Amino acid sequence: MTTTPPTALVRRGALARTVVEHLEPAEPVEREIDREFESVLDDAIVGRSTIGCVIPAYNEEESIADVIESLLGQTRVPDVIHVVVNNTSDKTVKIASRYSGPHEVVTELGEQFTEVFVHDIGKNPDKKVGALNYGFALVEGYDYLLGVDGDTIADSRAVEYLESEAMSDSRIGGISAIYSIDDRPIKGAIAKFLISGQRTQFAAFNMQNLLRGRNMAVLGGQFSIFSTAALRDVMVQNHQSTPWVKDSEVEDSLLSLQIKSAGYLTKISPFARADVGGMTTLRSYDAQQVKWTYGAIELMWPGQRGDTKGQPLHPNLRLRWFENIGMLTNFFVRVAFLVLLAGSLSIGAFVFSPWWLIPPAMAVALNMRIAFTMKDRTARDVLFAGLIAPAEVFMWVRISHFLRSWTRFLSRKKVDNWAMQAKAEKGGGSTYWVPLVLLIASLVAMAVIWVMLPPVAQSTILWVGWPIVGVITVLQTLMMFFKLIRRHQGFQV
């Protein structure tokens, strides 16, 4: 495959100055990060690589135009852009085709050329994975594959930042942008609440990865750049004919593990940013999170499960383990506290202690700190963090996803989670209410059993239960405290 060569070489020093000049005014720690990143650019290979962009698109008529325009508006325009439309039933192909053909773009980095191709591959049983592999076959001859979701809008310098860092170190197999969600066009109370929660969720996840030496656990397909050499090595080592495999619910997580296992680094950029499409309904958010969590459990679970081999000790899965253990602990503490509180009130044994206010206060402080690390935080983000109720309700929503994912996984019932998510995004399905119904039923059952117990048994349960909940809550509070005082090294998410 041949590509149009760049019209001019990019000088290292000039590129470094361009990057740093466009950074926000920074505190001393942030300036230190800027200097480190400038040194990375100074060490980069002279010249410019070749980048082939692949956009897998499924019913993206509302966003595909903005996505393509975002790419054409980059300071470093991809050398080719392939829009791979699959299983679509809307006007995605028609709208994307308006941009088909060659484009000459002049940016501060010089005159650049790219060409947009739109491929309608029709009915595709492998869905997004099939579209990505189709695109890989088209750009395999390029140095890098830039994967962009059909609803992701990137900052104008995102490709430039990703390419610069990728070229600076041949060990890098892939780099992800920092993801968030643009909440400005969101309408409706439920939608705004869910988007605020997802923005906080993204911010916490991004910060965790940045503080781990910028080692990215998941090179999300929303906006990541991959070394095609690394992808080819993955295919050889895993006996695959394509980089992405269809038998995983989380194709991006699995590929990230494989890239790491092949000896490459998986990184997150401290500067490249992109806004992804958020879930604005409970059913769609539930379906997405269950799919992601279910797929992550498959990767974490020891042994072989179908065609997916669990890798519980893989370094990229540490955050997944912490997340699942944390969700289990949050669920236990909340349910146990409600049960013990109700039991204590029922026999007049409730005694309030001001010490109980420390855990929620610590949680609010931690949420506030996360909010203030957001580069484009809004008043809604701060209110979501500062008021106890929104974050607490969102935690219960996440707990429901956690429980449904583990229940579905342990039941060994074969479910097409991709199809379930697509159905939910169209407004179908009501299984997201199941955890709430089961929780209410369980609480009612426990209340009935409690009333039937003799006073001695009730007192014994309270005597044993409160210390257990107290110890776990103290440990949780200490964990939050250590996160609260941990230096963020000037990073913003």
NUTIDREN-879655 format. One record per atom (N, C-alpha, C): x, z, y. Coordinates in steps of 0.02 Angstrom, whole numbers, plus 32768, in hexadecimal, padded with zeros to 4 digits. Example, Ala and Ser with C-alpha at 12.3 -4.5 7.8 and 13.67 -1.06 7.14 Angstrom:
829481867EE4;826781867F1F;829481867F5B;828281627F90;82AC81657FCB;8285818A8002;
REM end
This chain:
802A80007FC5;800080008000;802C8000803E;801D7FD6806F;80457FD380AC;801D7FF180E5;8041800C8115;802180298150;80438010818E;8020800F81C4;803E7FFB8204;806F802F821A;80AF801D8228;80E08050823B;80D0806C827F;80E580AA828C;80DA80C782CE;80FF809F8303;80E3809C833F;810080738374;813E80928392;814480D5838A;817F80F683A7;818E81358380;81CD8147837E;81E08185835D;81D381BF838C;81C181F7836F;81B482338396;81F3825D8397;820E826983D1;824A829283D5;823B82DB83C8;826882FE83A6;825B83438394;8252836F83D1;8280836C8400;827C8398843A;823E838B8463;822E834B846C;81F3833A8495;81B483538474;81B0834C8432;81748363840E;816E83AF8412;81A783D1840B;81A5841A840F;818D84308454;81A6840F8489;8190842384CC;8146841484D5;812F83DB84BA;80E983CA84C0;80BC83FE84A0;80D184158465;80A984488442;80A684888468;80E084A0847F;80E284E1849F;80C184E084E3;80C684A78507;80A784A38549;805C84AB8545;803E849A850E;7FF5849C8507;7FDC84DD84E8;8008850D84DF;7FF2854D84C5;7FD5857684FE;7FA785A384ED;7F8985CF851F;7FBE86008538;7FB686198575;7FE4864D858D;7FE48686855B;801F869E8549;802386CC8511;8043870E8525;8035874184FC;805687818502;809C877984E4;80C987AB84EE;810D87A484D4;81108794848A;80E687B58462;80E787A88419;80D38760840C;80A187478431;808987038426;80BF86D1843B;80E686E18470;811B86B48485;815086B0844F;815B86E8842B;818A86E783F4;817386B783BE;813286B783AF;81178687837F;812186408397;8114863583D9;811D85F283F6;816585DA83ED;8195860783FA;81DB85F483F3;81ED85E383AB;81D0860B837C;81DD85FD8335;81C085BA8322;818485AA833A;8166856A8329;818C85318348;81A7853B8386;81CF850883A7;820E84FA837F;822C85308362;82688526833A;825884FE82FB;821B850982E0;820584E282A6;8203849882B8;81E7848982F3;81E184438308;822584258316;8253844D8331;82968434833E;82BA841F82FE;82A9844282C6;82C984338287;82A583FB8261;826E83E2827C;824783AF825A;826D836E8255;825C83488225;827C8307821B;826A82D98256;829D82B5826E;8291828682A5;8263824F828C;8233823D82B6;8206820882A4;81C282228293;819A81F88276;8155820A8267;814581F68220;811F822081FE;810B821181BA;80CF81E281BB;80B581D48181;807781AE817D;804081DB8161;800681D8817F;7FCF8203816C;7F9181DA815D;7F7781E28121;7F3781C3810F;7F0181F7810E;7ECC81EC8134;7E96821D813A;7E5C8209810B;7E41823A80E8;7E08822F80BB;7DD0825D80D0;7D95824180DD;7D5A826880F0;7D25825E80BA;7D1D828D808B;7CE68289805C;7CA5829A8080;7C748270807C;7C37827A80A4;7BF982758078;7BCD82A7807F;7B8E82A7805A;7B5782BC808B;7B2C828E809D;7AF5829B80CC;7B0E82BE810C;7B3C829C812E;7B5A82B8816A;7B48829081A9;7B0B827681AB;7AF8824C81E4;7AFA82718227;7AF082B28226;7AEF82D88264;7B3582E6827F;7B6782E38255;7BAA82F8826C;7BE082C48264;7BD68290823A;7C0D82638229;7C2A82408266;7C01822E8297;7C1B820D82D3;7C4A823B82F9;7C38827A8301;7C6382A98324;7CA482B582FF;7CA182B582BC;7CDD82BF8294;7D0E8285829E;7CF58248829A;7D21820E82A3;7D3D820C82EA;7D138219831B;7D2B821A8361;7D5E8250836C;7D558289834A;7D8782BF834E;7DCB82A88335;7DCB828182FE;7E09826882E3;7E298232830F;7DFF8207832B;7E1981D48358;7E3181F1839A;7E1B822E83A9;7E30825083E7;7E6C827E83DE;7E8B827D83A3;7EC582A78397;7F02828E83BD;7F2E82BC83CF;7F6E82A783ED;7F99828383B9;7F908295837A;7FB182718343;7F7982568317;7F6B8216831E;7F3481F782FB;7F4A81E582B3;7F2281F48280;7F3581DF823C;7F3F81948239;7F6B817E820D;7F7B81368208;7F41810E81EB;7F17812F81C4;7EDC810E81A9;7EA88144819C;7E69813281A3;7E3281618198;7E0181418167;7DF88161812E;7DC9814980FB;7D8E817880F7;7D5381608108;7D1681878101;7CF8817480BD;7CF681A3808F;7CDE8196804B;7C9981B68043;7C66818D8047;7C2181A68045;7C0881A47FFD;7BEB81DD7FE7;7BD481E17FA2;7B8F82017F9E;7B6581E77F72;7B2382047F64;7AF8820D7FA2;7B0381E67FD5;7AE081F18014;7A9A81D48013;7A6E81F48038;7A2981DB803E;7A1581D78088;7A4681DB80B4;7A3681D780FC;7A5E819D811B;7A6A81A0815C;7A8A81698181;7AD58172818B;7AF4819A8160;7B3C81A78168;7B6481668169;7B578139813B;7B7D80FA8136;7B7380D18175;7B3580CA818B;7B2680A281C6;7B4980BD8204;7B4880FE820D;7B66811C8248;7BB281178245;7BCF8127820A;7C1881248204;7C3280DC820C;7C0A80AC81F7;7C20806681FA;7C29804D8241;7C0C806E8271;7C15805B82B7;7C5E806282CC;7C84808C82A8;7CCA809782BA;7CFA8070828E;7CDF80488260;7D0A80228233;7D367FF18259;7D737FE88240;7DA07FB8825F;7DDB7FDA827F;7E077FB0829D;7E447FCA82BC;7E367FED82FF;7E60801E830E;7E5A8042834E;7EA1804C8369;7EAB803983A8;7EEA804883CA;7EDD808283FA;7F0480B683F1;7EFB80F48418;7F3B8105843C;7F348115847C;7F6E812984A4;7F68817384B3;7F99819A849D;7F9981E284AA;7FDC81F384CB;7FE5823384DA;8024824984F9;805F824184CA;80528237848A;8087822B845A;809681E08453;807381B78479;808081708477;80468147845D;805081068458;801C80D9843F;801980DF83F3;7FDC80E483D9;7FD380ED8391;7F9D80BE8378;7FA280AE8338;7F7280808319;7F5580A182DB;7F15809882D1;7EF580AF8294;7EBD807F8282;7EA580858245;7E6C805B8230;7E3C80868208;7DFC807C8216;7DC880A381F4;7DA6807881BF;7DA180928183;7D7E8070814D;7D45809D8135;7D0D807F8126;7CD380A5810C;7CC4808B80C6;7CC480B88096;7CB780A58050;7C7880C98038;7C4680A38025;7C0A80C08008;7C1180B87FBD;7C2280EF7F9A;7C2E80EA7F52;7BEF80F87F2A;7BB780FF7F4D;7B7781067F2A;7B7081477F04;7B4C81437ECD;7B41817F7EA4;7B8281947E83;7B9581D27E8F;7BD581EA7E77;7BCA822E7E55;7BCE82307E13;7BC0826F7DEF;7BF182A77DFF;7C2D82957E16;7C5F82C77E26;7C5B82E07E6E;7C2A82C67E94;7C1B82DF7ED7;7C5A82DF7F04;7C6783187F26;7C9F831A7F56;7CE1830D7F34;7CEA83287EF8;7D28831F7ED4;7D3482D57EC7;7D0082B17EB2;7D07826A7EA6;7D1A82447EE5;7CFC82577F1E;7D0C82377F5D;7D5482447F72;7D6C82817F68;7DB182927F7A;7DE3826A7F4F;7DD582667F0E;7E0282417EE2;7E0181F67EF2;7DC681DC7F04;7DC181977F1A;7DED818C7F57;7DE981BA7F86;7E1181B57FC2;7E5C81BB7FB4;7E6E81E77F85;7EB581EF7F74;7ED281AD7F5B;7EAC81897F33;7EC481497F1A;7ED281187F52;7EAF81207F8A;7EB880F37FC3;7EF481057FEF;7F0881467FEF;7F3D815C801C;7F7981777FF7;7F7D816C7FB6;7FB481887F8E;7FF881727FA7;7FFD81387FC5;803D811F7FDD;8053813D801F;802A8166803E;803B8186807E;806181C8806F;808181E280A2;80A68221809A;8077825C8092;803F825A80B7;8011829280B7;7FC9827A80B2;7FA082A48090;7F588299808E;7F3882CF80B9;7F1282BA80EB;7EED82E88115;7EA482E980FD;7E8F832180E1;7E4A832880CA;7E1F83478100;7DE983268110;7DBC833D8145;7D74833A812C;7D5183728131;7D0A8372811E;7CE0834B8151;7CA78333813A;7C7C83098164;7C58832E819B;7C65837081A2;7C46839681D9;7C7A83C181FE;7CBA83AD81FA;7CF083D48219;7D0B83B18257;7D0C83D6828E;7D2583BC82CE;7D6583E182DE;7D9C83BD82E4;7DDD83DC82EE;7DF183DD8338;7E1A840D834A;7E39840F838B;7E6583D18393;7E6E83B983CF;7E8F837883DB;7ED8837883C4;7EF883B183BC;7F3E83B283A7;7F4783C7835E;7F1083CD8339;7F1383E882F5;7F4083BF82C7;7F38837D82C6;7F6083538299;7FAA835682AE;7FB6835782EE;7FFB835B8307;801D839B82EE;7FFB83D382F3;8018841282DD;802484128291;7FF383FB826B;7FFA83FA8222;803383CD820C;80378392822A;806D83648217;80B183808228;80B7839D8264;80F883B7827A;811283EC824B;80E6841A8237;80FE844F820A;810A843481C4;80E1840781AC;80EB83EB816A;812E83C78165;814083A3819A;817F837E819A;81BB83AC81A1;81B183EA81B9;81E9841781C5;820484368185;81DE8433814E;81F384558111;81D8842E80D5;8205841180AE;81F083E88075;81CF8411803E;81D484548042;81B5847F800F;816A8486801A;815284728054;810B847B8063;80E28446803F;80B3845E8016;8088842F7FF2;804684238015;803384518040;7FF584498066;7FEF847D809C;7FCD846A80D2;7FC28498810A;7F7984938120;7F5B84CC812B;7F1584D08141;7F1284E1818B;7EDF84C981AC;7ED184DE81F0;7EAE852281EF;7EAA85428228;7E82857E8230;7E3A8569823A;7E0C85838211;7DC6856D8214;7D9B85A08239;7D6B8585825D;7D3785AD827B;7CF88582827D;7CC4859A829F;7C86857582A6;7C71857582EF;7C61853C8309;7C488536834E;7C00854F834F;7BF585888372;7BB285A58372;7B88858F83AD;7BA3856583D8;7B7D85518414;7B3D852A8406;7B3D84FB83D6;7AFE84D683CA;7ACC84F9839D;7ADD85358385;7AB285578354;7A7485748376;7A3B85678358;79FB85808373;79D985AC833E;79B385DE8356;798D86088328;79B186498319;798C86808315;79AA86C2830C;79CF86C982CA;79AF86B38293;79CF86B88251;7A0E868D824E;7A0A86518269;7A4486248268;7A7E86418290;7A6F865D82CB;7AA4867A82F4;7AC386B782D2;7A9986DF82B1;7AB38719828D;7AE287038255;7ACD86D1822D;7AF686BA81F6;7B38869B820E;7B3486748243;7B718655825E;7BA186898278;7B8786BD8299;7BB386F282B1;7BD687158277;7BB187208241;7BCF873E8206;7C04871281E7;7BF686D181E4;7C2686A281C6;7C64869B81F2;7C5C869D8234;7C96869B8261;7CC386D78255;7CA48712824D;7CCB874E823F;7CED874981FB;7CC9872E81CA;7CE587268187;7D2186F78188;7D1C86BF81AB;7D54869081B2;7D8F86B281D5;7D8086D6820C;7DB586F58233;7DDD87278209;7DBA875181E2;7DDC878281B9;7E0787608184;7DEB872C8164;7E108709812F;7E4D86E6814C;7E4586C48184;7E7D86A181A4;7EB586D281B7;7EA2870C81D4;7ED4873D81E9;7EF9875981AD;7ED587668176;7EF6877F8139;7F2C874E8122;7F1D870E8123;7F4D86DB810C;7F8786D4813D;7F7986D8817E;7FAE86D381B0;7FDF870C81A9;7FC68748819B;7FF187838196;801687878154;8005875C8125;8029875880E5;805F872280E8;8083871F811F;80B686EC8127;809A86A78130;805B86A48148;803786658151;8031863E810F;8030866380D7;802386458096;7FD88640808C;7FBE86048086;7F7685F88082;7F5F85FB8039;7F2F8627802C;7F15862D7FE8;7EED85F07FD3;7EC885D38003;7E9E85997FF4;7EA885638029;7EC1852A8015;7EC784F18043;7E8284D08045;7E5884E98071;7E1384D08075;7E1084878085;7DE284658065;7DDA841D8070;7DBE840C80B4;7DAA843F80DB;7D8D8431811D;7DBD840C814B;7DFD8424814D;7E2E84028176;7E74841A8160;7E8F83F9812E;7ED1840B8114;7EF983CB8108;7F3A83D2810D;7F6783998100;7F8F83A880C1;7F9483778095;7FB6837F8055;7FEF834D8050;802683638035;805C83368024;8046830E7FE7;804882CC7FEC;803382A37FB2;806582AB7F78;80A482BB7F89;80D682C77F54;80C183067F2D;80A983397F51;809383777F2F;805683697F04;8029833F7F1C;7FED832E7EF5;800083097EB5;803082DD7EBB;804682B87E7F;806782E77E4C;808E83177E66;80AD83487E38;807983737E15;804483857E39;800E83AB7E1C;7FEE83837DE3;7FE383437DEE;7FC483197DBB;7FEF83167D7C;803183107D86;805E830C7D4C;8060834E7D26;806983857D4B;807083C67D2A;803183DD7D06;7FF783C77D1F;7FB883DE7D01;7F9683A87CD7;7FBA83707CCC;7FA0833A7CA2;7F5D83207CBC;7F5983187CFE;7F1C83007D1E;7F2682B97D37;7EF182937D37;7EF4824F7D52;7EE4824E7D9C;7ECC82867DB6;7EBA828C7DFD;7ECE82D17E15;7ED982DA7E58;7EEB831C7E71;7EB3834F7E6A;7E76833C7E7A;7E3D83697E76;7E1983607E34;7E0583977E15;7DE283937DD5;7D9983A67DE0;7D6E83897DB7;7D2683917DC1;7D0883CE7D9F;7D3083F17D75;7D1584287D4E;7D1F846D7D6F;7D2C846E7DB0;7D3384AD7DD4;7D0284AF7E0E;7CE484EA7E19;7CB584F37E50;7CDA84F57E93;7D1A85057E90;7D43850B7ECD;7D8084DE7EC6;7D75849E7ECE;7DAA846E7EC3;7DE684797EF1;7DD984917F2F;7E10849D7F5E;7E3984DA7F49;7E19850E7F31;7E3E854A7F1A;7E6A85397EDE;7E4E85147EAE;7E7485017E72;7EB084D67E85;7EA684A57EB1;7EDD847A7EC5;7F1384A37EE9;7EFE84D37F12;7F2F84FE7F35;7F5985257F03;7F3A853F7ECE;7F5F85637E9A;7F9085347E77;7F7A84F77E6A;7FA584C87E47;7FE084B27E72;7FD584A97EB3;800B84977EE0;803F84CF7EE2;8026850E7EE6;805485477EE7;807A854C7EA5;805885417E6E;807885457E2C;80AC850E7E22;80A384D67E46;80D2849F7E41;811184AB7E6B;811584E57E8C;815184F77EB1;814E84E87EFC;811384D57F15;810C84C77F5C;80EE85037F81;80F285017FC2;80D485347FEC;808F851D8003;8061854C8008;801F853E8025;801985698064;80118549809D;8016856B80DD;7FD685648106;7FD085918138;7F9C858B816B;7FBF858481AE;7FAA855581D6;7FC985498218;7FB2857F8249;7FE085988273;7FCB85C982A6;7FAB85A882E2;7FAC856582E6;7F9485448322;7F5D85108316;7F5F84EC82DE;7F2D84B982D1;7EE984DA82C4;7EB684C282E5;7E7484E182E0;7E3E84AC82D3;7E0A84C182B0;7DD3849382A1;7D9284BB8299;7D5C849F82B4;7D1A84BD82AC;7CF6849B8272;7CE084C38243;7CBF84A88207;7C7384B1820E;7C4E849281E2;7C06849A81E2;7BF284DC81C1;7BCA850481E2;7BB5854481C7;7B71853E81A6;7B5F85718180;7B1F8575815E;7AEE859C818B;7AB6857E819A;7A88859C81CB;7A4985BA81AC;7A4385B8816A;7A0985D68148;7A2386048111;79FB863680FF;7A0F866480CB;7A1986418088;79EC86118078;79F185F08037;7A2F85C48033;7A4085A08069;7A7B85758066;7ABB859E8066;7ABD85D4808D;7AF885FF808E;7B028621804A;7ACB8637802C;7ACE86567FEA;7AE986257FB7;7AD085E87FB6;7AE685B67F85;7B3085A67F8D;7B46859F7FCB;7B8D85917FD8;7BB985C97FC0;7BA886077FD2;7BD186407FC1;7BD2864D7F75;7B9986447F55;7B97864D7F0D;7BC3861A7EEA;7BC285DC7F02;7BEC85A87EE5;7C3685BA7EED;7C4885CE7F29;7C8E85E07F36;7CA4861C7F0D;7C7B86507F0D;7C8D868E7EE9;7C9086827E9E;7C5E865D7E84;7C5D864D7E3D;7C9C86277E29;7CAE85F57E51;7CEB85CE7E42;7D2A85F97E45;7D2C86277E76;7D6686537E7C;7D6B86817E3F;7D3286997E27;7D3286C57DEC;7D4E869F7DB0;7D3C86607DA9;7D5586387D71;7DA286347D73;7DBE862E7DB0;7E07862A7DB6;7E27866E7DA9;7E0486A57DBA;7E1F86E87DB1;7E1887017D6A;7DE686E97D46;7DD687057D05;7E0B86F37CD1;7E2687247CAD;7E5B87157C7B;7E4286E77C44;7E6F86BE7C2B;7E5F86947BF2;7E3F86527C06;7E2E862C7BD5;7E1185E97BDE;7DC585EE7BE0;7DA885CF7C12;7D5F85CD7C17;7D4C85847C23;7D3685627BEE;7D2A851A7BF5;7D6C84F67BFF;7D6E84CB7C31;7DAB84A67C40;7DD584C97C76;7DBC85027C8F;7DDF85267CC4;7E0485617CA7;7E4585647CB0;7E6E859B7C98;7E7685CF7CCE;7E63860D7CBF;7E6986427CEF;7EB286537CFC;7EC286647D3A;7F0686767D4E;7F0386B77D76;7EF286EF7D57;7EE5872D7D7B;7F2087477DA3;7F5E87367D8F;7F9987517DB1;7FB687207DE3;7F9486E87DEF;7FAF86B67E1E;7FB186D57E64;7FE886CC7E8A;7FED86EB7ECD;7FB786D47EFE;7F9E86977EF5;7F6A867F7F23;7F2786A17F17;7F2186C77EE0;7EE186E87ED0;7EE087327EE3;7F15874B7F01;7F1687917F13;7EDF87A37F44;7ED687787F76;7EA187857FA6;7E5C87847F85;7E5487587F54;7E1487557F2F;7E0787967F0A;7E3B87B17EEB;7E3387F17EC7;7E2088287EF8;7E44882B7F30;7E35885F7F62;7DEE88587F7C;7DD9881A7F86;7D96880E7FA0;7D6188247F6E;7D6988137F2E;7D3888267EFC;7D3788717EEF;7D7188917EEE;7D7388D97EE5;7D5388FB7F22;7D6088E07F5D;7D4388FC7F9A;7CF788F67F9A;7CDD88BD7F83;7C9588B37F81;7C7588E27F4E;7C9588EC7F15;7C7B891B7EE3;7C7989627EFF;7CAD89757F21;7CB089B87F3F;7C7B89C17F75;7C73898E7F9F;7C4089917FD4;7BFA89987FB6;7BED89737F81;7BAC89777F60;7BA089BD7F43;7BD189D77F1F;7BC98A187EFF;7BBF8A4F7F33;7BE88A507F67;7BE38A857F99;7BA08A847FBC;7B888A487FCD;7B498A447FF2;7B0D8A597FC6;7B0B8A417F89;7AD38A527F5D;7AD68A9D7F4B;7B128AB47F3A;7B188AFB7F27;7B078B287F62;7B1B8B157F9E;7B0B8B3F7FD9;7ABF8B427FE4;7A9E8B097FDF;7A558B087FE8;7A328B337FB4;7A488B2D7F75;7A288B537F3F;7A348B9E7F48;7A728BB07F56;7A828BF77F5E;7A608C157F9C;7A5D8BED7FD1;7A3C8C05800E;79F28C128001;79D28BE17FE0;798A8BEA7FD0;79808C267FA2;79AC8C2E7F71;79A68C667F43;79AF8CA97F66;79E08CAC7F94;79EC8CEA7FB9;79B18CFC7FE5;79958CCA8006;795B8CD78032;791F8CEE8009;79188CD37FCC;78DD8CE47FA4;78DB8D2C7F8E;79158D4D7F89;79168D937F73;792F8DC27FAB;79338DA67FE8;79478DCF8021;798F8DE58020;79BB8DBC8001;7A018DCE7FFC;7A2D8DA5802A;7A108D828059;7A368D578086;7A558D7F80BE;7A968D7880C8;7ABA8D9980FF;7AE38D648123;7AD48D588162;7AF98D248188;7B3E8D3D819B;7B6F8D108197;7BB38D2081AC;7BCC8CE981DB;7BE98CFC8215;7C048CCA8244;7C3A8C9E8225;7C5A8CB681EF;7C8E8C8E81CF;7C728C4C81B5;7C318C4A81A8;7C138C0C818E;7C148BD481C2;7C1E8BE58200;7C1E8BB28235;7C608B8C8238;7C958BA88218;7CD78B88821C;7CD88B4381FA;7CBF8B3B81BB;7CC28AF9819C;7C9F8AC281C4;7C608ACC81DB;7C418A968202;7C658A898244;7C808ABE8263;7CA68AB482A1;7CE58A8B8294;7D078A99825B;7D438A73824A;7D318A2A823B;7CF88A1F821B;7CE289DB820C;7CD489B4824C;7CB489D4827C;7CA689B482BC;7CE789A382E0;7D1789D282E0;7D5789C68301;7D7C898B82E1;7D7A8987829E;7D9B8950827C;7D79890D828B;7D36890E828B;7D1188D1829B;7D1F88BA82E3;7D2588EA8310;7D3488D98355;7D7A88BA835B;7DA988D68335;7DEC88BA8339;7DEE8872831F;7DC8886682E8;7DC3882282CE;7DA587F38301;7D70880B8323;7D4F87E28356;7D7F87CF838D;7DAA87FE83A2;7DD787F183DA;7E1487C983C5;7E1B87BA8384;7E50878C836F;7E3887448371;7DF7873A837A;7DDC86F6837C;7DF186D483BE;7E0C869A83B8;7E23867583F3;7DE886628420;7DB1864C8402;7D7786368428;7D3C8666841C;7D4A86A68420;7D1486D78414;7CDF86D2844B;7CA386E48439;7C6B86E48468;7C4F872B846D;7C218735849B;7C01877684A2;7BDB87878462;7BC087548440;7B9C87618402;7BCB877C83CC;7C09876383CA;7C39877C8399;7C4887C683A5;7C5087D883E4;7C5F881E83F5;7C24884B83E5;7BE7883483F5;7BAC885C83E6;7BA28863839A;7BAF882E8376;7BA98831832D;7BD888668310;7C14886B832D;7C45889C8315;7C3688E3832F;7C2088E7836D;7C178929838C;7BD8894D8377;7BA389288366;7B658948834F;7B69894F8303;7B58898882EA;7B5F899582A2;7B30896A8278;7AF389628290;7ABE89428267;7ACF88FA8252;7AE488CC827F;7AF088878269;7B2488828232;7B5D88A4823B;7B9288A08209;7B7C88BF81C7;7B5488F581CB;7B3D8917818E;7B0C88EA8168;7ADD88CB818C;7AAE889D816B;7AD38863814B;7B058849816F;7B2B88108154;7B5288258116;7B6A88638115;7B8D887C80DA;7B5F887D809E;7B20889280A8;7AF088918071;7AE2884A8059;7AE1881B8087;7AD887D48074;7B1187BD8049;7B4E87D0805C;7B8987BD8035;7B8A87DF7FF1;7B74881D7FEF;7B7088417FAF;7B41881E7F7F;7B0A88047F99;7ADA87DF7F6E;7AFB87A27F50;7B25877E7F76;7B4887447F5C;7B79875A7F25;7B9B87917F32;7BCC87AC7F02;7BAA87BC7EC0;7B7187DE7EC3;7B4D87F27E86;7B3387B57E60;7B1687857E86;7AFB87497E64;7B3387217E43;7B6C871D7E63;7BA486F67E48;7BBD87157E07;7BC787577E07;7BE087787DCB;7BAC87777D93;7B6D87817DA6;7B38877F7D73;7B34873A7D53;7B3887067D7C;7B3586C27D61;7B7186B37D36;7BAC86CB7D4B;7BE986BE7D25;7BE786E27CE2;7BD587227CE2;7BD6874A7CA4;7B9F87357C74;7B6987177C8E;7B3387007C63;7B4786C17C3C;7B7C86A07C52;7B9486627C34;7B60862A7C36;7B3186317C63;7AFF85FD7C6A;7B1D85C47C93;7B1985887C78;7B37854E7C99;7B0985367CD1;7B22853A7D0E;7AFB85267D49;7B2584F77D74;7B0784C37D8E;7B2984967DBC;7B2384B37E02;7B5684DA7E17;7B5484FB7E58;7B5884C97E92;7B77848F7E86;7B77845B7EBA;7B3084447EC7;7B0B84377E91;7AC684207E99;7A9A84567EB8;7AA784957EA6;7A8284CD7EC2;7A8D84D27F0E;7ACB84C77F23;7AD984CA7F6B;7AB884907F8F;7ABC84547F72;7A9B841A7F92;7A5084257F98;7A3284427F64;79EA84517F66;79DA84847F9B;7A0484B87FA1;79F884EC7FD3;79FE84D18019;7A2F84A58025;7A3884888068;79FD845C807C;79D884448049;799C841D8058;795E8448805E;7967848B8056;792F84B9805D;790F84CD801C;792D84BC7FE3;791084CE7FA3;7930850B7F85;790D852A7F56;792785647F33;791685A67F55;790B85D97F2D;78FB861B7F49;791E86537F24;795186437EFC;797386767ED4;799C86A67EFF;79A686957F3E;79CD86C27F69;79A987037F76;796787057F67;794187437F6F;794887717F32;796287587EFB;7964877E7EBD;798B87C07EC4;79C787C27EE3;79EB88027EEA;79C388367F10;79A088227F45;797888527F6C;793F886E7F41;791D88427F1D;78E688587EF2;78FF88897EBD;793888787E9D;795488A47E69;796B88E67E87;798888E57EC3;799E89227EE3;796389517EF0;792E89357F0C;78F2895E7F1A;78D589797ED9;78D1894F7EA6;78B689667E65;78E1899D7E47;792489967E4E;795189C87E33;794A8A0A7E58;79448A077E9A;793C8A457EC1;78FA8A687EB0;78C58A407EA7;78858A5D7E94;788A8A7E7E4F;78AA8A5D7E20;78B28A797DDD;78DB8AB97DDF;79108ABA7E06;79398AF67E0B;79128B2F7E2C;78E78B1E7E5C;78BE8B527E7D;788E8B717E4A;786F8B487E20;78418B617DEE;78658B8E7DBC;78A18B777DA6;78C88B9F7D76;78DD8BE17D96;78EF8BDE7DD7;79058C1A7DFA;78CE8C4F7DFB;78928C397E0A;78598C687E0D;784D8C887DC9;785A8C647D94;784C8C7E7D51;78838CAE7D39;78BD8CAF7D5A;78F48CDA7D44;78E68D237D57;78FE8D527D2E;78F88D997D40;79278DAA7D7A;79188DDF7DA1;79428DF27DDA;798C8DFB7DCA;799B8E177D8E;79E18E217D7C;7A068DDE7D77;79E68DAC7D58;7A058D6A7D51;7A0D8D497D96;79DC8D517DC1;79E18D357E04;7A1C8D537E2A;7A238D947E27;7A5B8DB67E49;7A9E8DA17E2D;7AA18D997DEB;7AE08D847DCB;7AF48D3E7DE2;7AC48D107DE5;7AD28CCB7DFB;7AED8CCC7E42;7ACE8CF37E6E;7AE58CF77EB4;7B2A8D187EB8;7B358D4B7E8E;7B748D6F7E8F;7BAE8D427E79;7BA18D157E4A;7BD58CE77E31;7BD98CA87E5D;7B9E8C8F7E72;7B9C8C4F7E95;7BBB8C507EDA;7BAC8C837F02;7BC68C847F47;7C128C847F4A;7C368CAC7F22;7C7F8CA97F25;7C9C8C647F12;7C7D8C437EE1;7C958C007ECD;7C8D8BD07F07;7C528BCF7F25;7C468BA37F5E;7C748BB57F98;7C7F8BF67FA1;7CAB8C0D7FD7;7CF28BF57FD0;7D0D8BFA7F93;7D528BE57F87;7D5A8B997F92;7D2B8B727F77;7D2F8B2A7F7F;7D298B167FC9;7CFC8B397FED;7CF38B2A8034;7D328B3B805B;7D538B72804A;7D928B84806C;7DC68B4E8061;7DCC8B368023;7DFD8B018014;7DEC8AC1803B;7DAC8AB0803D;7D978A758064;7DA98A7D80AD;7D9D8AB880C8;7DAB8AC5810F;7DF58AC0811E;7E1E8AD980F0;7E678AD480F9;7E7D8A8A80F8;7E5F8A6380CB;7E6F8A1B80C9;7E5E89FA810B;7E238A098126;7E0F89ED8166;7E3E8A03819D;7E558A41819A;7E828A5B81CE;7EC48A3581CD;7EE08A2A8191;7F1F8A06818D;7F1789BE81A5;7EDE899E8197;7ED1895B81B1;7ECB895C81FD;7EAE89928216;7EA38998825F;7EE5899D8285;7F1589C18269;7F5489CC828D;7F898998827C;7F79896B824E;7FAB8938823B;7FB689078275;7FF488F88282;800588C982B8;7FEE888282A5;7FD0886082D5;7FB9881C82C8;7FED87E882DE;8026880082F7;805F87D48306;804D879C8337;801B87A88360;800987778393;7FDD873E837B;7FCA873F833B;7FA087098320;7F5A870E833C;7F3B86D58347;7EF486D18359;7ED186A28328;7E9586B48317;7E6F868B82E8;7E30866F8308;
REM end
